[in-house]
Amino acid sequence: MQLKVLDSAVEPINHDEVKAFMGYTAEDQDDTIDLMITGARKWFEDRTGLSVVAKTYKAYFEKEDRDDGWYELPVSPVLATPAITVTVNGVSTTFQQKGLT
């Protein structure tokens, strides 16, 4: 199975907010601060399994990925809407979520 993030994450804070917190006014380190924000978010997400930003994933399954006739989703489908649509070999099926908001 392969998992790909389809859209780029919008960081929860930007370099202007970090610079204001630090009291740093120069613009020479903006790129470095942006990299540090992204690195900190990814570190947190990798260690906790939680996502700080909304992401859209696309999963590619092979027949060998099937376990007892079932495919296991690599991430939980936590959406604001009450349904998730899964497409396998061109056939779409909509599942209702239970207990997720």
MMTF fields as JSON, N, C-alpha, C and O atoms, coordinates in Angstrom:
{
  "mmtfVersion": "1.0.0",
  "mmtfProducer": "UNKNOWN",
  "numBonds": 403,
  "numAtoms": 404,
  "numGroups": 101,
  "numChains": 1,
  "numModels": 1,
  "chainsPerModel": [1],
  "groupsPerChain": [101],
  "chainIdList": ["A"],
  "bondAtomList": [4, 2, 8, 6, 12, 10, 16, 14, 20, 18, 24, 22, 28, 26, 32, 30, 36, 34, 40, 38, 44, 42, 48, 46, 52, 50, 56, 54, 60, 58, 64, 62, 68, 66, 72, 70, 76, 74, 80, 78, 84, 82, 88, 86, 92, 90, 96, 94, 100, 98, 104, 102, 108, 106, 112, 110, 116, 114, 120, 118, 124, 122, 128, 126, 132, 130, 136, 134, 140, 138, 144, 142, 148, 146, 152, 150, 156, 154, 160, 158, 164, 162, 168, 166, 172, 170, 176, 174, 180, 178, 184, 182, 188, 186, 192, 190, 196, 194, 200, 198, 204, 202, 208, 206, 212, 210, 216, 214, 220, 218, 224, 222, 228, 226, 232, 230, 236, 234, 240, 238, 244, 242, 248, 246, 252, 250, 256, 254, 260, 258, 264, 262, 268, 266, 272, 270, 276, 274, 280, 278, 284, 282, 288, 286, 292, 290, 296, 294, 300, 298, 304, 302, 308, 306, 312, 310, 316, 314, 320, 318, 324, 322, 328, 326, 332, 330, 336, 334, 340, 338, 344, 342, 348, 346, 352, 350, 356, 354, 360, 358, 364, 362, 368, 366, 372, 370, 376, 374, 380, 378, 384, 382, 388, 386, 392, 390, 396, 394, 400, 398],
  "bondOrderList": [1, 1, 1, 1, 1, 1, 1, 1, 1, 1, 1, 1, 1, 1, 1, 1, 1, 1, 1, 1, 1, 1, 1, 1, 1, 1, 1, 1, 1, 1, 1, 1, 1, 1, 1, 1, 1, 1, 1, 1, 1, 1, 1, 1, 1, 1, 1, 1, 1, 1, 1, 1, 1, 1, 1, 1, 1, 1, 1, 1, 1, 1, 1, 1, 1, 1, 1, 1, 1, 1, 1, 1, 1, 1, 1, 1, 1, 1, 1, 1, 1, 1, 1, 1, 1, 1, 1, 1, 1, 1, 1, 1, 1, 1, 1, 1, 1, 1, 1, 1],
  "groupList": [{"groupName": "MET", "atomNameList": ["N", "CA", "C", "O"], "elementList": ["N", "C", "C", "O"], "formalChargeList": [0, 0, 0, 0], "bondAtomList": [1, 0, 2, 1, 3, 2], "bondOrderList": [1, 1, 2], "singleLetterCode": "M", "chemCompType": "L-PEPTIDE LINKING"}, {"groupName": "GLN", "atomNameList": ["N", "CA", "C", "O"], "elementList": ["N", "C", "C", "O"], "formalChargeList": [0, 0, 0, 0], "bondAtomList": [1, 0, 2, 1, 3, 2], "bondOrderList": [1, 1, 2], "singleLetterCode": "Q", "chemCompType": "L-PEPTIDE LINKING"}, {"groupName": "LEU", "atomNameList": ["N", "CA", "C", "O"], "elementList": ["N", "C", "C", "O"], "formalChargeList": [0, 0, 0, 0], "bondAtomList": [1, 0, 2, 1, 3, 2], "bondOrderList": [1, 1, 2], "singleLetterCode": "L", "chemCompType": "L-PEPTIDE LINKING"}, {"groupName": "LYS", "atomNameList": ["N", "CA", "C", "O"], "elementList": ["N", "C", "C", "O"], "formalChargeList": [0, 0, 0, 0], "bondAtomList": [1, 0, 2, 1, 3, 2], "bondOrderList": [1, 1, 2], "singleLetterCode": "K", "chemCompType": "L-PEPTIDE LINKING"}, {"groupName": "VAL", "atomNameList": ["N", "CA", "C", "O"], "elementList": ["N", "C", "C", "O"], "formalChargeList": [0, 0, 0, 0], "bondAtomList": [1, 0, 2, 1, 3, 2], "bondOrderList": [1, 1, 2], "singleLetterCode": "V", "chemCompType": "L-PEPTIDE LINKING"}, {"groupName": "ASP", "atomNameList": ["N", "CA", "C", "O"], "elementList": ["N", "C", "C", "O"], "formalChargeList": [0, 0, 0, 0], "bondAtomList": [1, 0, 2, 1, 3, 2], "bondOrderList": [1, 1, 2], "singleLetterCode": "D", "chemCompType": "L-PEPTIDE LINKING"}, {"groupName": "SER", "atomNameList": ["N", "CA", "C", "O"], "elementList": ["N", "C", "C", "O"], "formalChargeList": [0, 0, 0, 0], "bondAtomList": [1, 0, 2, 1, 3, 2], "bondOrderList": [1, 1, 2], "singleLetterCode": "S", "chemCompType": "L-PEPTIDE LINKING"}, {"groupName": "ALA", "atomNameList": ["N", "CA", "C", "O"], "elementList": ["N", "C", "C", "O"], "formalChargeList": [0, 0, 0, 0], "bondAtomList": [1, 0, 2, 1, 3, 2], "bondOrderList": [1, 1, 2], "singleLetterCode": "A", "chemCompType": "L-PEPTIDE LINKING"}, {"groupName": "GLU", "atomNameList": ["N", "CA", "C", "O"], "elementList": ["N", "C", "C", "O"], "formalChargeList": [0, 0, 0, 0], "bondAtomList": [1, 0, 2, 1, 3, 2], "bondOrderList": [1, 1, 2], "singleLetterCode": "E", "chemCompType": "L-PEPTIDE LINKING"}, {"groupName": "PRO", "atomNameList": ["N", "CA", "C", "O"], "elementList": ["N", "C", "C", "O"], "formalChargeList": [0, 0, 0, 0], "bondAtomList": [1, 0, 2, 1, 3, 2], "bondOrderList": [1, 1, 2], "singleLetterCode": "P", "chemCompType": "L-PEPTIDE LINKING"}, {"groupName": "ILE", "atomNameList": ["N", "CA", "C", "O"], "elementList": ["N", "C", "C", "O"], "formalChargeList": [0, 0, 0, 0], "bondAtomList": [1, 0, 2, 1, 3, 2], "bondOrderList": [1, 1, 2], "singleLetterCode": "I", "chemCompType": "L-PEPTIDE LINKING"}, {"groupName": "ASN", "atomNameList": ["N", "CA", "C", "O"], "elementList": ["N", "C", "C", "O"], "formalChargeList": [0, 0, 0, 0], "bondAtomList": [1, 0, 2, 1, 3, 2], "bondOrderList": [1, 1, 2], "singleLetterCode": "N", "chemCompType": "L-PEPTIDE LINKING"}, {"groupName": "HIS", "atomNameList": ["N", "CA", "C", "O"], "elementList": ["N", "C", "C", "O"], "formalChargeList": [0, 0, 0, 0], "bondAtomList": [1, 0, 2, 1, 3, 2], "bondOrderList": [1, 1, 2], "singleLetterCode": "H", "chemCompType": "L-PEPTIDE LINKING"}, {"groupName": "PHE", "atomNameList": ["N", "CA", "C", "O"], "elementList": ["N", "C", "C", "O"], "formalChargeList": [0, 0, 0, 0], "bondAtomList": [1, 0, 2, 1, 3, 2], "bondOrderList": [1, 1, 2], "singleLetterCode": "F", "chemCompType": "L-PEPTIDE LINKING"}, {"groupName": "GLY", "atomNameList": ["N", "CA", "C", "O"], "elementList": ["N", "C", "C", "O"], "formalChargeList": [0, 0, 0, 0], "bondAtomList": [1, 0, 2, 1, 3, 2], "bondOrderList": [1, 1, 2], "singleLetterCode": "G", "chemCompType": "PEPTIDE LINKING"}, {"groupName": "TYR", "atomNameList": ["N", "CA", "C", "O"], "elementList": ["N", "C", "C", "O"], "formalChargeList": [0, 0, 0, 0], "bondAtomList": [1, 0, 2, 1, 3, 2], "bondOrderList": [1, 1, 2], "singleLetterCode": "Y", "chemCompType": "L-PEPTIDE LINKING"}, {"groupName": "THR", "atomNameList": ["N", "CA", "C", "O"], "elementList": ["N", "C", "C", "O"], "formalChargeList": [0, 0, 0, 0], "bondAtomList": [1, 0, 2, 1, 3, 2], "bondOrderList": [1, 1, 2], "singleLetterCode": "T", "chemCompType": "L-PEPTIDE LINKING"}, {"groupName": "ARG", "atomNameList": ["N", "CA", "C", "O"], "elementList": ["N", "C", "C", "O"], "formalChargeList": [0, 0, 0, 0], "bondAtomList": [1, 0, 2, 1, 3, 2], "bondOrderList": [1, 1, 2], "singleLetterCode": "R", "chemCompType": "L-PEPTIDE LINKING"}, {"groupName": "TRP", "atomNameList": ["N", "CA", "C", "O"], "elementList": ["N", "C", "C", "O"], "formalChargeList": [0, 0, 0, 0], "bondAtomList": [1, 0, 2, 1, 3, 2], "bondOrderList": [1, 1, 2], "singleLetterCode": "W", "chemCompType": "L-PEPTIDE LINKING"}],
  "groupTypeList": [0, 1, 2, 3, 4, 2, 5, 6, 7, 4, 8, 9, 10, 11, 12, 5, 8, 4, 3, 7, 13, 0, 14, 15, 16, 7, 8, 5, 1, 5, 5, 16, 10, 5, 2, 0, 10, 16, 14, 7, 17, 3, 18, 13, 8, 5, 17, 16, 14, 2, 6, 4, 4, 7, 3, 16, 15, 3, 7, 15, 13, 8, 3, 8, 5, 17, 5, 5, 14, 18, 15, 8, 2, 9, 4, 6, 9, 4, 2, 7, 16, 9, 7, 10, 16, 4, 16, 4, 11, 14, 4, 6, 16, 16, 13, 1, 1, 3, 14, 2, 16],
  "groupIdList": [1, 2, 3, 4, 5, 6, 7, 8, 9, 10, 11, 12, 13, 14, 15, 16, 17, 18, 19, 20, 21, 22, 23, 24, 25, 26, 27, 28, 29, 30, 31, 32, 33, 34, 35, 36, 37, 38, 39, 40, 41, 42, 43, 44, 45, 46, 47, 48, 49, 50, 51, 52, 53, 54, 55, 56, 57, 58, 59, 60, 61, 62, 63, 64, 65, 66, 67, 68, 69, 70, 71, 72, 73, 74, 75, 76, 77, 78, 79, 80, 81, 82, 83, 84, 85, 86, 87, 88, 89, 90, 91, 92, 93, 94, 95, 96, 97, 98, 99, 100, 101],
  "secStructList": [7, 3, 3, 3, 3, 7, 1, 7, 7, 7, 7, 1, 1, 7, 2, 2, 2, 2, 2, 2, 2, 2, 6, 7, 7, 7, 1, 6, 6, 2, 2, 2, 2, 2, 2, 2, 2, 2, 2, 2, 2, 2, 2, 2, 2, 2, 2, 2, 7, 7, 7, 1, 1, 7, 7, 7, 3, 3, 3, 3, 7, 7, 4, 4, 4, 7, 5, 6, 6, 5, 7, 7, 7, 1, 1, 7, 7, 7, 7, 1, 1, 1, 3, 3, 3, 3, 3, 3, 6, 6, 3, 3, 3, 3, 3, 3, 7, 1, 1, 7, 7],
  "xCoordList": [0.828, 0.0, 0.885, 1.907, 0.478, 1.166, 0.192, -1.004, 0.715, -0.104, 0.525, 1.723, -0.288, 0.217, -0.654, -1.881, -0.022, -0.754, -1.011, -0.075, -2.289, -2.654, -2.51, -2.16, -2.771, -2.683, -1.628, -1.342, -1.063, -0.03, -0.672, -1.708, -0.043, -0.568, -0.357, 0.701, -1.368, -1.243, -0.882, -1.663, 0.291, 0.774, -0.148, -0.754, -0.255, -1.149, -0.679, -1.481, 0.594, 1.133, 2.075, 2.517, 2.385, 3.307, 4.52, 4.561, 5.503, 6.747, 6.525, 7.267, 5.519, 5.241, 4.789, 5.171, 3.974, 3.522, 4.679, 4.768, 5.558, 6.714, 7.654, 8.147, 7.899, 8.785, 8.195, 8.936, 6.886, 6.251, 6.399, 6.637, 6.259, 6.414, 7.846, 8.073, 8.809, 10.225, 10.718, 11.785, 9.969, 10.433, 11.52, 12.368, 11.494, 12.496, 11.892, 10.846, 12.512, 11.917, 12.553, 11.928, 13.757, 14.44, 13.764, 13.083, 13.969, 13.364, 14.37, 14.027, 15.593, 16.644, 16.505, 17.149, 15.689, 15.555, 14.173, 13.837, 13.368, 11.996, 11.95, 11.13, 12.817, 12.828, 13.199, 12.607, 14.177, 14.589, 13.47, 13.238, 12.778, 11.662, 10.546, 9.949, 10.258, 9.246, 9.615, 8.759, 10.884, 11.34, 11.219, 10.878, 11.493, 11.388, 9.93, 9.639, 9.014, 7.586, 7.12, 6.46, 7.471, 7.089, 7.724, 7.063, 8.987, 9.675, 9.051, 8.903, 8.685, 8.069, 6.701, 6.36, 5.916, 4.603, 4.744, 4.042, 5.651, 5.851, 6.372, 5.95, 7.276, 7.802, 6.658, 6.549, 5.802, 4.661, 3.729, 3.313, 3.393, 2.478, 3.066, 2.342, 4.356, 5.001, 5.004, 4.834, 5.194, 5.293, 3.95, 3.843, 2.917, 1.621, 0.59, -0.38, 0.786, -0.21, -1.399, -2.382, -1.316, -2.369, -1.984, -0.801, -2.978, -2.71, -3.138, -4.256, -2.247, -2.518, -3.24, -3.979, -3.034, -3.633, -4.468, -4.239, -5.437, -6.272, -5.452, -4.683, -5.619, -4.896, -5.855, -6.831, -5.574, -6.303, -5.32, -4.255, -5.685, -4.812, -5.379, -6.586, -4.491, -4.896, -4.108, -2.878, -4.829, -4.191, -4.287, -5.333, -3.187, -3.118, -2.941, -1.97, -3.879, -3.837, -3.498, -3.859, -2.809, -2.538, -3.335, -3.789, -3.502, -4.227, -3.571, -4.254, -2.245, -1.518, -1.793, -1.519, -2.339, -2.636, -3.907, -4.197, -4.659, -5.94, -5.703, -4.887, -6.43, -6.337, -7.71, -8.638, -7.859, -9.144, -10.232, -11.389, -9.867, -10.841, -11.115, -11.971, -10.4, -10.629, -9.368, -8.254, -9.555, -8.457, -8.54, -9.615, -7.427, -7.417, -6.955, -5.896, -7.76, -7.376, -6.156, -6.091, -5.185, -3.955, -4.131, -3.327, -5.162, -5.46, -6.957, -7.735, -7.353, -8.765, -9.491, -8.967, -10.684, -11.448, -12.214, -13.417, -11.53, -12.17, -12.485, -11.59, -13.753, -14.204, -15.338, -15.962, -15.592, -16.72, -18.04, -19.083, -17.999, -19.211, -19.41, -18.44, -20.638, -20.905, -20.643, -21.033, -20.004, -19.785, -18.411, -17.838, -17.885, -16.625, -16.864, -17.535, -16.32, -16.474, -15.143, -14.114, -15.165, -13.979, -14.189, -15.242, -13.177, -13.265, -12.223, -11.029, -12.676, -11.8, -12.101, -13.235, -11.09, -11.235, -12.388, -13.133, -12.534, -13.568, -14.951, -15.883, -15.112, -16.408, -16.376, -15.55, -17.279, -17.323, -18.361, -19.463, -17.996, -18.899, -18.824, -17.734, -19.971, -20.015, -20.324, -21.269, -19.517, -19.685, -20.091, -19.549, -21.033, -21.402, -20.448, -20.147, -19.973, -19.092, -19.923, -21.048, -19.381, -20.066, -19.246, -18.116, -19.784, -19.151, -17.975, -17.249, -17.756, -16.635, -17.159, -18.149, -16.502, -16.881, -15.651, -15.734],
  "yCoordList": [-1.162, 0.0, 1.241, 1.294, 2.223, 3.508, 4.571, 4.505, 5.552, 6.651, 7.953, 8.171, 8.819, 10.081, 11.213, 11.112, 12.294, 13.486, 14.309, 14.665, 14.614, 15.293, 16.805, 17.428, 17.399, 18.86, 19.268, 18.543, 20.43, 20.901, 21.47, 22.132, 21.204, 21.641, 23.138, 23.68, 23.781, 25.181, 25.18, 24.731, 25.679, 25.629, 26.39, 27.389, 25.925, 26.567, 27.965, 28.766, 28.255, 29.587, 29.969, 29.1, 31.249, 31.668, 32.364, 32.587, 32.705, 33.27, 34.637, 35.015, 35.388, 36.689, 36.523, 37.309, 35.497, 35.243, 34.794, 35.201, 33.962, 33.5, 34.667, 34.81, 35.495, 36.649, 37.625, 38.191, 37.83, 38.718, 38.15, 38.899, 36.831, 36.185, 36.331, 36.562, 36.191, 36.274, 37.711, 37.95, 38.678, 40.053, 40.286, 41.162, 39.507, 39.573, 40.321, 39.915, 41.39, 42.221, 42.054, 42.405, 41.536, 41.413, 40.332, 39.446, 40.429, 39.466, 38.478, 37.699, 38.496, 37.657, 36.173, 35.335, 35.833, 34.441, 33.851, 32.8, 34.51, 34.042, 32.623, 31.817, 32.306, 30.952, 29.915, 28.837, 30.236, 29.307, 29.104, 27.983, 30.172, 30.065, 29.215, 28.396, 29.4, 28.574, 27.097, 26.255, 26.777, 25.377, 24.823, 23.654, 25.647, 25.199, 24.96, 24.022, 25.796, 25.591, 24.259, 23.471, 24.016, 22.767, 21.566, 20.548, 21.679, 20.592, 20.284, 19.117, 21.307, 21.102, 20.43, 19.535, 20.865, 20.249, 18.781, 17.925, 18.491, 17.101, 16.241, 15.094, 16.772, 16.033, 15.683, 14.542, 16.659, 16.425, 15.371, 14.457, 15.487, 14.543, 13.131, 12.157, 13.012, 11.696, 11.029, 9.814, 11.795, 11.224, 10.953, 10.07, 11.705, 11.542, 10.816, 10.277, 10.792, 10.2, 11.12, 10.72, 12.347, 13.344, 14.279, 14.493, 14.829, 15.795, 17.171, 17.353, 18.131, 19.498, 20.264, 21.207, 19.874, 20.552, 19.557, 18.348, 20.084, 19.239, 18.746, 19.507, 17.475, 16.875, 16.006, 15.485, 15.854, 14.936, 13.873, 14.19, 12.601, 11.492, 10.712, 10.713, 10.049, 9.068, 7.801, 7.821, 6.696, 5.418, 4.503, 4.411, 3.835, 2.87, 1.485, 1.238, 0.583, -0.759, -1.777, -1.612, -2.816, -3.971, -5.154, -5.116, -6.187, -7.361, -7.955, -8.499, -7.851, -8.414, -7.664, -8.182, -6.437, -5.641, -6.102, -5.663, -6.976, -7.429, -8.397, -9.314, -8.178, -9.052, -9.664, -8.956, -10.965, -11.656, -10.999, -10.934, -10.513, -9.904, -8.438, -7.847, -7.832, -6.44, -5.625, -6.131, -4.353, -3.404, -2.489, -1.99, -2.273, -1.396, -0.002, 0.154, 1.01, 2.378, 2.777, 2.476, 3.45, 3.815, 4.968, 5.117, 5.783, 6.881, 6.874, 6.384, 7.408, 7.454, 8.505, 9.599, 8.185, 9.167, 10.126, 9.967, 11.094, 12.058, 13.301, 14.06, 13.497, 14.597, 15.336, 14.813, 16.549, 17.294, 16.766, 16.914, 16.161, 15.617, 14.182, 13.525, 13.684, 12.371, 11.165, 10.061, 11.31, 10.151, 10.228, 11.309, 9.067, 8.99, 8.111, 7.084, 8.51, 7.755, 7.111, 7.785, 5.813, 5.053, 4.51, 3.95, 4.676, 4.184, 3.078, 3.3, 1.905, 0.766, 0.259, -0.112, 0.243, -0.219, 0.476, -0.16, 1.78, 2.546, 2.44, 3.081, 1.645, 1.489, 2.274, 2.002, 3.255, 4.099, 3.577, 3.191, 3.569, 3.174, 4.238, 4.666, 4.665, 5.668, 4.983, 4.2, 5.284, 4.724, 5.844, 6.948, 5.561, 6.536, 6.39, 5.278, 7.528, 7.497, 7.356, 7.85, 6.696, 6.5, 7.134, 6.713, 8.125, 8.695, 9.617, 9.952, 10.038, 10.922, 12.302, 12.423, 13.321, 14.691, 15.433, 16.605],
  "zCoordList": [0.0, 0.0, 0.0, 0.684, -0.769, -0.792, -0.325, -0.611, 0.398, 0.891, 0.434, 0.617, -0.162, -0.68, -0.152, -0.165, 0.313, 0.722, -0.532, -1.248, -0.802, -2.042, -1.986, -2.988, -0.843, -0.766, 0.249, 1.202, 0.025, 0.937, 2.194, 2.139, 3.305, 4.592, 4.786, 4.467, 5.306, 5.692, 7.174, 8.013, 7.482, 8.854, 9.807, 9.418, 11.049, 12.007, 12.431, 12.912, 12.259, 12.538, 11.4, 10.648, 11.265, 10.218, 10.845, 12.055, 10.008, 10.544, 11.183, 12.09, 10.731, 11.355, 12.807, 13.675, 13.067, 14.433, 15.322, 16.48, 14.788, 15.553, 15.843, 16.962, 14.837, 15.029, 16.048, 16.851, 16.029, 17.007, 18.418, 19.365, 18.563, 19.864, 20.38, 21.568, 19.46, 19.837, 19.935, 20.5, 19.398, 19.373, 18.337, 18.505, 17.274, 16.207, 15.027, 14.522, 14.579, 13.529, 12.15, 11.15, 12.069, 10.775, 9.923, 10.441, 8.605, 7.678, 7.104, 6.215, 7.591, 7.017, 7.369, 6.737, 8.351, 8.782, 8.509, 9.054, 7.677, 7.434, 6.878, 7.317, 5.92, 5.346, 6.395, 6.442, 7.235, 8.294, 9.307, 9.759, 9.663, 10.607, 10.002, 10.7, 8.711, 8.038, 8.09, 8.36, 7.835, 7.908, 9.317, 9.497, 10.313, 11.711, 12.104, 12.845, 11.615, 11.895, 11.31, 11.988, 10.042, 9.383, 10.08, 10.289, 10.435, 11.132, 12.476, 12.838, 13.218, 14.534, 14.387, 15.16, 13.39, 13.175, 12.793, 13.331, 11.864, 11.435, 12.583, 12.731, 13.391, 14.548, 15.485, 15.933, 15.786, 16.674, 16.095, 16.807, 14.806, 14.183, 14.137, 14.341, 13.874, 13.83, 15.198, 15.288, 16.253, 17.599, 18.252, 19.103, 17.862, 18.522, 17.672, 18.205, 16.354, 15.476, 15.243, 14.62, 15.739, 15.545, 14.409, 14.145, 13.745, 12.692, 13.17, 13.651, 13.036, 13.459, 12.359, 12.642, 11.125, 9.97, 9.172, 9.225, 8.434, 7.579, 6.388, 5.799, 6.039, 4.919, 4.116, 4.654, 2.838, 1.982, 1.515, 0.985, 1.717, 1.366, 0.194, -0.046, -0.53, -1.531, -1.233, -1.173, -1.046, -0.733, -1.951, -2.594, -2.255, -3.351, -2.737, -2.022, -3.016, -2.454, -3.533, -4.698, -3.133, -3.979, -3.427, -2.284, -4.223, -3.74, -2.498, -1.63, -2.416, -1.28, 0.03, 1.112, -0.074, 1.116, 1.818, 2.931, 1.178, 1.72, 2.867, 2.768, 3.958, 5.126, 5.363, 5.756, 5.133, 5.263, 4.419, 4.836, 3.235, 2.342, 2.598, 1.939, 3.549, 3.916, 3.698, 3.836, 3.355, 3.276, 4.492, 4.823, 5.146, 6.308, 5.889, 5.281, 6.222, 5.896, 6.709, 7.9, 6.092, 6.794, 7.776, 8.696, 7.599, 8.52, 8.782, 7.963, 9.907, 10.253, 9.427, 9.217, 8.959, 8.182, 9.103, 9.307, 9.641, 10.523, 9.706, 9.335, 9.436, 8.604, 9.302, 10.225, 8.852, 9.387, 8.834, 9.47, 7.671, 7.069, 7.548, 7.925, 7.542, 8.151, 7.272, 7.651, 6.116, 5.251, 4.61, 4.472, 4.217, 3.485, 2.263, 2.354, 1.132, -0.104, -0.45, -0.502, -0.685, -1.055, -2.459, -2.762, -3.324, -4.685, -4.886, -4.685, -5.277, -5.534, -6.938, -7.24, -7.787, -9.172, -9.888, -10.634, -9.662, -10.337, -9.727, -10.213, -8.67, -8.007, -6.704, -5.832, -6.568, -5.375, -4.393, -4.782, -3.117, -2.045, -0.965, -0.586, -0.471, 0.58, 1.904, 2.002, 2.927, 4.259, 5.211, 5.147, 6.082, 7.106, 8.281, 8.714, 8.796, 9.955, 11.212, 11.281, 12.185, 13.457, 14.563, 14.809, 15.226, 16.402, 16.132, 17.068, 14.903, 14.594, 14.22, 13.499, 14.705, 14.317, 13.888, 13.519]
}
